[in-house]
Amino acid sequence: MAHADAINASLEQWENWVLRRHKKIPNNKRLFVLTCMDERVPIEQVLGLQPGDAHIFRNAGGLVTDDVIRSAALTIHGFGTREIIVVTHTECGMLGATGEQVTQSIEQATGVKLSEIALDPGLPEFRLPPESVSRWWKTITDVDEATVQQVEYLRRHPLIPADVSISGYVYEVETGRLRRPGQILASMVSKAFYK
């Protein structure tokens, strides 16, 4: 019978894996991660995550958007998530260009005025007035400030409970390491040394 018990336990474990959303089984770490879509950010490796540990949301810049709020609210209220980690990164494609430049480039490439189309195919009424289109791209000028701002957006949103832990980090593409926003160790060491 011991062998049958092991088989049944294995089958139950597999069934729980396959049906975990239907059974409302949370991810292993009750964690939601927001990060950039950039392929240079190996988020699972950087955070030490295994399959099943977290819900991972990637978008351009790792920035809070309506879909991030939608997804975070679902994982928190539907699946028991208790922690959110935001990871932005250096040398991000969202750094440098302005929203106006991106809008102009996309409109020239497509021949489409962005203020005249539905931006979400499932919500044809979702359109932006011309003066808001450039802000929709959410370009950034400082990755450290952007990280802090994303954490604050999540903390202040009414769909994210106050008891959910939210933190943010910057992944340095050039070193392959995480750091806290504003804590660039080389500059901290030189400032301390020359005091």
C-alpha positions in Angstrom: 0.0 0.0 0.0 2.9 2.4 0.6 3.6 2.6 -3.1 0.0 3.4 -3.9 0.0 6.1 -1.2 3.1 7.7 -2.8 1.4 7.6 -6.3 -1.8 9.1 -4.9 0.1 11.9 -3.1 2.0 12.6 -6.3 -1.2 12.7 -8.3 -2.9 15.0 -5.8 0.2 17.3 -5.9 0.0 17.5 -9.7 -3.8 18.0 -9.6 -3.3 20.9 -7.2 -0.7 22.4 -9.5 -2.9 22.2 -12.5 -6.1 23.4 -10.8 -4.5 25.9 -8.4 -6.4 28.9 -9.8 -9.7 27.0 -9.6 -9.0 25.8 -6.1 -7.8 29.4 -5.1 -4.4 28.0 -4.0 -2.0 31.0 -3.7 1.4 31.1 -5.3 4.0 29.6 -3.1 5.3 33.0 -1.8 2.1 34.9 -2.0 4.1 37.3 -4.1 3.3 39.6 -7.1 6.3 41.0 -9.0 6.2 44.0 -11.3 9.2 44.3 -13.6 10.2 45.4 -17.1 9.7 43.3 -20.2 13.4 43.7 -21.0 15.0 40.3 -21.6 18.2 41.4 -19.7 16.3 41.3 -16.4 16.4 37.6 -15.3 13.8 38.3 -12.6 13.3 34.7 -11.4 17.1 34.3 -10.9 17.6 37.8 -9.3 14.8 37.2 -6.8 15.6 33.5 -6.3 12.2 32.3 -7.5 11.1 28.9 -8.6 8.1 28.0 -10.8 5.0 28.6 -8.8 6.5 31.1 -6.4 5.0 34.3 -7.7 2.8 36.0 -10.2 5.1 38.0 -12.4 3.9 40.9 -14.5 6.2 42.4 -17.1 5.6 45.6 -19.1 7.6 48.4 -20.7 9.6 50.0 -17.8 8.1 47.9 -15.0 5.6 50.8 -14.4 2.2 50.8 -12.7 -0.5 50.9 -15.3 -4.2 50.2 -15.2 -3.5 46.6 -16.1 -1.0 46.2 -13.3 -3.6 47.5 -10.8 -6.2 45.1 -12.4 -3.7 42.1 -12.0 -2.5 43.0 -8.6 -6.1 43.4 -7.3 -7.0 40.0 -8.7 -4.0 38.2 -7.1 -4.5 40.0 -3.8 -8.2 39.6 -3.4 -8.6 36.4 -5.3 -5.5 34.4 -4.4 -4.2 35.7 -1.1 -1.1 37.6 -2.3 0.5 39.6 0.6 3.6 41.1 -1.0 4.4 43.2 -4.1 8.0 43.8 -5.3 8.7 46.3 -8.1 11.9 45.9 -10.0 13.0 48.5 -12.5 16.4 48.5 -14.2 19.3 50.6 -15.5 19.7 51.2 -19.2 15.9 50.9 -19.7 14.4 51.7 -23.1 11.8 53.9 -21.3 14.6 56.2 -20.3 15.6 59.1 -22.4 12.9 59.6 -25.0 9.9 61.8 -24.2 6.3 60.7 -24.5 5.9 63.2 -27.3 8.8 61.7 -29.2 7.4 58.2 -28.8 3.9 59.3 -29.9 5.3 61.0 -33.0 7.4 58.0 -33.9 4.6 55.5 -33.5 2.1 57.7 -35.3 4.5 58.1 -38.2 5.3 54.4 -38.3 1.6 53.4 -38.3 -0.2 56.3 -39.9 -2.6 56.2 -37.0 -3.5 59.1 -34.6 -3.4 57.5 -31.2 -6.1 59.9 -29.8 -8.5 58.5 -32.4 -8.3 54.8 -31.7 -9.3 52.4 -28.9 -6.2 51.6 -27.0 -7.7 48.5 -25.5 -9.4 46.2 -28.1 -11.7 44.8 -25.4 -12.8 48.3 -24.3 -13.5 50.2 -27.5 -14.6 53.2 -25.5 -11.1 53.5 -23.9 -9.6 56.4 -25.8 -7.3 59.2 -24.6 -7.7 62.9 -25.4 -4.9 64.2 -27.5 -3.3 66.0 -24.6 -3.0 62.7 -22.6 -1.5 60.4 -25.3 2.1 61.4 -24.6 1.7 60.7 -20.9 0.2 57.2 -21.6 3.6 55.9 -22.7 5.0 56.7 -19.2 8.5 57.4 -20.2 11.0 58.1 -17.4 14.0 60.3 -16.8 15.4 58.7 -13.6 15.1 55.0 -12.8 15.6 55.5 -9.1 12.8 58.1 -8.8 10.6 56.0 -11.1 11.0 53.0 -8.7 10.0 55.0 -5.7 7.1 56.5 -7.6 5.7 53.1 -8.7 5.8 51.8 -5.1 3.9 54.9 -4.0 1.3 54.5 -6.8 0.6 51.0 -5.5 0.6 52.0 -1.8 -2.0 54.8 -2.4 -4.3 52.8 -4.7 -7.6 52.0 -3.1 -7.6 48.4 -4.6 -4.4 47.6 -2.8 -4.9 47.0 1.0 -2.6 48.9 3.3 -1.3 45.6 4.9 0.2 44.4 1.6 4.0 44.7 1.8 5.3 46.8 -1.1 9.0 47.4 -1.9 11.0 48.5 -4.9 14.5 47.8 -6.2 16.6 48.7 -9.2 18.4 45.9 -11.2 21.7 47.1 -12.5 22.1 45.6 -15.9 25.8 46.4 -15.8 26.5 44.5 -12.6 23.7 41.9 -12.6 22.7 42.9 -9.1 19.8 44.5 -7.3 20.0 47.7 -5.2 17.7 50.0 -3.4 16.6 53.1 -5.2 19.1 55.9 -4.7 21.7 53.7 -3.1 24.5 53.4 -5.6 27.3 51.9 -3.5 30.2 53.4 -5.5 29.0 56.9 -5.0 28.2 56.3 -1.3 31.7 54.9 -0.7 33.4 57.9 -2.4 31.2 60.4 -0.5 32.1 58.7 2.8 35.8 58.6 2.0 36.0 62.3 1.1 34.1 63.7 4.1 
